[in-house]
Amino acid sequence: MNGPTLRTLPEAVAANVAEIRARTRSMIMAVVKADGYGHGAVTVAEAAVAAGAGWLGTTSVAEACALRAAGLAVPILAWLHPSGVDAEAAAAGGVDVAVGSVDELGAVIAQAASTVRIHLHVDTGMSRGGCPRGRWDELIGIAQRGQRARRVRVVGVMGHLPLADRAEPAANAPAVAGMHEALKAVRAAGLGSLLAHLAATSGTLTDPATHFGMVRVGAGLVGIDPSGTVEMHGASRLTTPIVHTTAVPAGTPVGYGGTYVTYRATHLSVLPVGYADGIPRELSPRAGVEIRGRRFPVVGRVSMDQIVIDTGARYFPAGTSATVFGPDGGATPTVHAWARWAGTIPHTIVTGIGPRVRRSIGGHGESW
């Protein structure tokens, strides 16, 4: 029998891109950082591009180059640079890089042996990256000099929306005004009309004023709308076989510490996934999994490698498949349900699935 498996559903990704396309006239960047939000960067990127996304986004040049090696030819932007900007690799791979500080831009220009395409990353209210407003003129001046020396070519300006999850356009207005101010400054400096991008998934779905020339969609690709206003399509299914079932009497403690005690004679089944595999350790009593069209509760503490479910009068032999989460509806929990049960956000559920869980890709027409 197959062990725990996370199955990515490319057709669901495509449907989510179509949902985005219906809400904007701007270009769409498919952001596939964190290994495509845990769904496989190449798989999600290929599905998104086939559905009409014209750009890809990553955290680093190395991630972008891996997409290039997989045959993806659309423009790619890398903007977080956890190991610093590799200007040579960016130029060789045709990867755009965002630069968010005077020092970072100076380092790119100093390293560049060939022209590197850059996006100026300005702080539009997040205070979590991007050049602060007081140094925009300095950043633009260095970019001008670097462009004259043919070390860089300035092609874009980017920022972030700190309050887009509220789904209130008024909350986005200061960041939108900041982007307009930045674009005015780059035009005044003679850098021309650059590609501007500010909105991520929430802004894209709720506020057209934030769209500019391009929108960056990451969580939305895999079915997560952080604003909670649009129902997207879940793009993965986590299944696992039962590995052990036992019948126990009422009054049987379950798991470490015996925090759950059976209140009737019942069957307990063990699933070989735990907090090392991405199952949140702290769960509400409502957490459950689906087996053969019914939902059964998770009981006792989540262990590193396993969880226990109470199936009542139903006996399920080893090898029976359980769905931890999926897009199916009904008895099948969604990643949003797991997030509620764990007191977190859906992003942490899908990005937290550990490396011991086998990955696979859904076929054409698979239910989602």
N, C-alpha and C positions, 0 to 999 in steps of 0.2 A: 504494500500500500504506500501511496505517497505521503510524505510528512507534511507539516504545515506549509501552506503555499499562498503567496500573494499573487493574484492574477490581475494584471493590468488590462483594461478594456479600451483599446484605441478608438473604437466607434463612439464611446462616451466622450472621450477627449474631443473628437471631431464635432460632436453635438454641442459641446460647450463653446467651441470656437464659433460655431454657427450662431449661438445665442449672443455671444459678444458682437459678432458682425452685424446682427440685427439692431444693435444699440449704438453703433458708432460708424462714422465715415472715415475715421482715422486709420492709419496702418496699425496692425496688431503685432506686438512683440510677444512671443510665447516664452515666458521665463521658466527655465528648467533647472534652476538651482536646487541644491539639496537632492541631487539625483532625481530631478523631476518630481519634487515633493514626495519622494519615496516610491514613485511609480516607474522609475527607470528613465533617465534623461533622454537617451536616444529614442526609446519607444514613444515617449510623450512628444518629443520634438518632431519626429517623423509624422505622427498623427496630426499634430497641430499645423505643420507646414502644408501637408496634403489638404487640410481643410481651409487653408487660406491665410495662415499667419505668414507675414512677410519678413519677420525678424525673429531672432532667438536671443535670450538673455541668460547670462551665467554669472557666477561669482568671480571666476578667475579666468585668466587666459588659458591655463591648462585645461579647464573644463571645456572651454570653447574649442580648443584644438582637438579634444576627444570627439566633439561633434563633427568637426571637419573630417577627422579620420573615418568617421562613420558614413561620410558621403554627403553631409548636409552643406549646401552651397549658399544658402541665404545669408544676408548680413547677420553678424553676431556681435553683441556688446557684452563686455565684462566690466563690472563696476565695483566690486568690493575688494579684490586684490589682497586676500589674507596673507600671501607671501610676498607682497610687493608686485609691481608691474614689471612683467618680462617684455620689454619693448621689442626686443629682437624677435621673440616668438610671436608677438602680436602682429608685427609687420609681415613676417613670413607666412602666417596663417590667415592673413586678411581679416584680423579680429579688431574691432573697434574697442577702445578702452575709455572709460570715464575717469576723469581726474577731479578730485574734490578738494585739493589744497594747492597752495602756491608751491610748497615743497615737493609734493608729488608730481606736479607738472614739470618742475625744474628737473627732477630725476629722470622723467621720461625723455625730455629733450636731451639731457646729457647722455643717456644710454643709446638713443636712437641712431642706428646706422642707416636705416631706411625710413621713409616717411610713415608715421603712425597716425592713423585716424583717431581723433579724440572727440569726446563729448565733455563739455564743461559741466561739472556737477556742482550746482549751487544749492546752498541751504535755503529752503523755502519754508522753514518753520519746524523742522524735525529736531534740529540740534543733535543729530546722530550721524553726521557725515555731510559732506558737501561744504563748499567754501562759504564761510560766513559773509554776510552782506558787506561788512566793512572792508573786505579784501577783494571784492569782485573786480574792481578796476585794476588791481595789481595782477590778479589771475588773468584777466583779459589782455593786459599789456604783455605778460610773458608769453601768452598764446600767440599774440601778433608776431612777436620776435621769433618764436619757434617756427611759425608758419613761413615767415620770410626766409628763414634758413633751411626750409624744406625738411625740418625734422618732424614736424607734425602738420596735420591738416585738420582744422577744426570743422566738424560736420554736425555737431548737435549740442543741445543744452538740455540738462535734465534736473529735476527736483523731485521731491516727495510730498505727499499729502499726509500730514500728521493726524487728521481727524476725519478721514473719508469714511471710516466704519460707521460713523453716525448717520450716514445717508441724508445729510442736511447740506444742501449747496452753500448755505450761508457760512457753515463751518469751514468750507474749502476756500472761501473768497480771499482770505489773506494770502494763501499760497498761490492762488491763481494770479493775484496782483503781483506777487513777487516774481513769478515766471515772466509776466509781461515786462516787468522792470528789467529783468536780466536780458531779455531779448532786445529791448530797446538799447541797452548798453552795448551788446555785441554788434548791433547794426551801426551804432554811432562810431564804433571802433573800426568799421570797415570790414567786418568779418562776414557780412552778408546775411541772408535769411537762412538760418540754421534749422535743423530738425529739432523740434521741441517735444519733450515728453515728461509728463508729470503724474498721470493717473495710473494706479494699479487696479486690481480687480474691482474694489468697492467704488472708486471714483468712476471707472468705466461704466459700471452698471447703474449708477445713480445720478451722475452729474455731467452732462455734456460740456459744460464750460471748462472742465478739467482736461479735455481730450487732446487739444492742440494737434500736432501732426501725427502723433503715435501714442498708443496706450500700451502699458506693460501688464500682461495678465499671467499670473503664476498659479495661485490657489484656485482661481476659476477654471483653469484647465482640467483640474481633477475633481471638480464638483463642489468647491467650497466658495461661498460668497460671504466674506467677513461682515458685510453689512446686514446679512440676514434678510434681504429684501427680494431676492430672486432665487427660485429653486433651480439649481444646476443638477447635472447628472453625475452621480458617483462613478468614479472611473477605476475602481478596484474591488476585489472580493478576496477576503482572507478566510481560508478554510483550513481545517485540521482534522485528522482522524481521532476518534476515541482510542485510547491505548489501554484502558483498564476500566472495568465496571464491576461493582460489588453491590449486593443487597445488604442493608443495615437496618437494625431496629430503631425505634424511636429512642431519643436520648443519646445518640451517637455524636461525639464531638468531631469536627472536621477541620483538618489542617493545623498549622502551627498555632499554638495557644488555645485551640478549641473555641475560637470566637463565634463559630456557628455550631449549633447543636440541633440535630434533626428532631422535628416535633411529631414525626410519624414514621412508620416503617417505609422505607424508600429505596431507590437505587441511586448510587453515586457513580458518576463517570468522570474519568480523568482525561484532560486534553493537554498535549505536550507543548504548551506555550505559556510563558510567564513573563515576569517583568524584564528578563534579559532579552525577550523577543518583542517587547513593545507593549505588552498588556499593562495598563496603569496599575500600580500597586494599591492605590487608594481608590476604591470604587464604592458607589452607593449600592444598597441592597437590590436596586432595580436592574442591575447589570445582568445580561443574559446572552445566550447564543441560540441560533436556530438549528434544529435537527428535524428533518422530514416534515417541514411545514409548521412546527410548533417552537415556541421560545421557552427555554429552560434557564433558570437562574444560576448565576455563578455564586457559589457558597464558600465560606471560609476565606482565609487570606490567600492573596495571590502569591505564589512562590516564584522563585527565580525561573523555574523550568516548566511549571504546570499550574493549571487551575482545575477546580472541581466543579461540576455542575450537578444539580439535583434534578433527576428526571422522574421522580415520583413513582408511579406504578409501571412506567415504561422501562423496559430493559433494552439497552442498545449494546450489541456486541462490539468487541474491538474491531477497528477498521471502519465503523460507521462514520460518515463525514458530518462535521458540524461547521456551520458558517458563523464566524466571529463577527464579521461585518460585510456588508455588500450593498449594492444599489437596488436590490430586488423589491424592497418594501414588505409590508405585512409583518410576518414573524421575524424577518431578517433585520437585525439592527443596522443602522447606518453609522458612519464615522461620527456624525453629529450626535447620535445617541451616546456613543462611547465617550465623546467629549463632555457631554452633560454628566454622565455617570462619574467621570473622573474630575469634574470641576476644572476643565481646561478648554482649549480650543481644538477644532478638528485638525488643524495643521500639525499639532504635536502627536496626534494619533497616527496619521499617515507617514510622517517623517520619522517616527520612532520605531517602526518595524525593523527588528534586528537582522543581522546577516545570516543567522541560522535558518531563517524562513526562506524557503525556495521561492524563486521568482518565475513567473510564466506570463505569456501574453495570450489574451483572449482571441478567438477566431472571429471571422466575419459572421455577423448575425447573432452573436452570443447575447443572451439576455442581459440588459442593464437598465 
